[in-house]
Amino acid sequence: MNIWGSKRDLTKQDVNIRLCEASKIIDEAKYIYQESQKGVKVGETSAILLPKHDMILKFANQVLTANNKSTWIETKTRWDKTDYEDLNRHFRVNGIKIQFIGNKFGSSRMLNLIKK
């Protein structure tokens, strides 16, 4: 598959993708979170893409730590899967304007609430 040769869908708005790396993971998480909030403040949607479960959990706790909040202790659903709704609740309780969306958790409808 040649993604560079594919037809571009001009009905979609362009997006800016940025890669970053810091010498400490906590600095990287803090920077990513702060930059994502800049877009949200002007009515844009920000997405942070993390490809693996352990990266999601590590990033979530780094953001919490960087904002002087208690880290999240992973909880499981009755099917022994990570309870991302509990993670989202932990973010809300701690005033962290971010949420996990995926695996049937989270909702794009919540984005308007997060922006406020």
C-alpha positions in Angstrom: 0.0 0.0 0.0 1.4 3.4 -1.0 0.0 5.9 1.5 2.0 8.8 -0.2 0.3 8.1 -3.6 -3.2 7.9 -2.2 -5.9 10.5 -3.1 -6.2 13.1 -0.4 -9.6 13.8 1.1 -9.9 17.6 0.9 -13.1 17.6 2.9 -11.2 17.0 6.1 -9.4 19.7 8.0 -5.6 19.4 8.1 -4.0 18.4 11.4 -0.7 19.2 12.8 1.3 16.3 14.1 4.2 16.9 16.4 6.7 14.5 17.9 8.6 15.3 21.1 11.1 13.8 23.3 12.6 15.0 26.6 15.4 13.7 28.7 13.0 12.7 31.5 9.7 11.0 30.9 7.9 13.2 33.4 9.0 16.3 31.5 7.8 14.7 28.3 4.4 13.9 29.7 4.0 17.4 31.3 4.9 19.0 28.0 2.5 16.9 25.9 -0.3 17.5 28.4 0.3 21.3 28.5 0.5 21.5 24.7 -2.7 19.5 24.3 -4.5 22.0 26.6 -3.5 25.0 24.4 -5.6 23.6 21.5 -8.5 22.8 23.8 -8.5 26.4 25.1 -9.2 27.8 21.7 -11.9 25.2 20.8 -9.8 22.6 19.1 -9.6 19.0 19.9 -6.3 17.4 20.8 -5.5 13.8 20.7 -2.5 12.0 22.2 -2.0 8.7 20.5 -0.3 5.9 22.5 -0.1 2.5 20.9 0.2 0.2 24.0 -1.7 -0.4 27.2 1.4 0.1 29.4 2.2 3.3 27.7 -1.3 4.7 28.3 -1.0 3.8 32.0 2.5 5.2 32.4 1.5 8.4 30.6 -1.6 8.8 32.7 0.3 8.6 35.9 3.1 10.8 34.7 0.5 13.5 33.8 -1.1 13.1 37.3 2.3 13.3 39.0 3.4 16.3 36.9 0.2 18.1 38.1 0.8 17.1 41.8 -2.1 14.7 41.8 -2.3 11.2 43.2 -1.5 8.4 40.7 -4.1 6.0 39.6 -4.0 2.4 40.8 -5.2 0.2 38.0 -8.5 -1.3 38.6 -10.1 -4.2 36.6 -13.6 -4.7 35.3 -15.5 -7.9 36.2 -14.0 -9.3 33.0 -10.5 -8.7 34.3 -9.8 -5.9 31.8 -8.4 -2.5 32.7 -11.3 -0.2 33.9 -10.6 2.9 31.8 -13.8 4.4 33.1 -12.3 4.4 36.5 -9.2 6.1 35.1 -11.4 8.8 33.4 -13.2 9.3 36.8 -9.8 9.7 38.5 -8.9 12.4 36.0 -12.2 14.2 36.5 -12.0 14.0 40.3 -8.4 15.5 40.2 -9.3 18.2 37.7 -7.2 16.8 34.9 -8.9 17.7 31.6 -8.0 14.6 29.7 -9.7 11.3 29.1 -9.0 7.9 27.7 -11.2 7.1 24.6 -11.0 3.6 23.2 -12.1 0.0 24.0 -15.6 1.3 24.5 -14.5 3.7 27.2 -14.8 7.5 27.1 -16.9 9.5 24.7 -16.3 12.2 22.1 -19.4 13.8 23.5 -17.4 14.4 26.7 -14.9 16.6 24.8 -17.1 19.6 25.2 -17.2 19.1 29.0 -13.4 18.7 29.0 -12.9 22.0 27.1 -14.7 24.0 29.9 
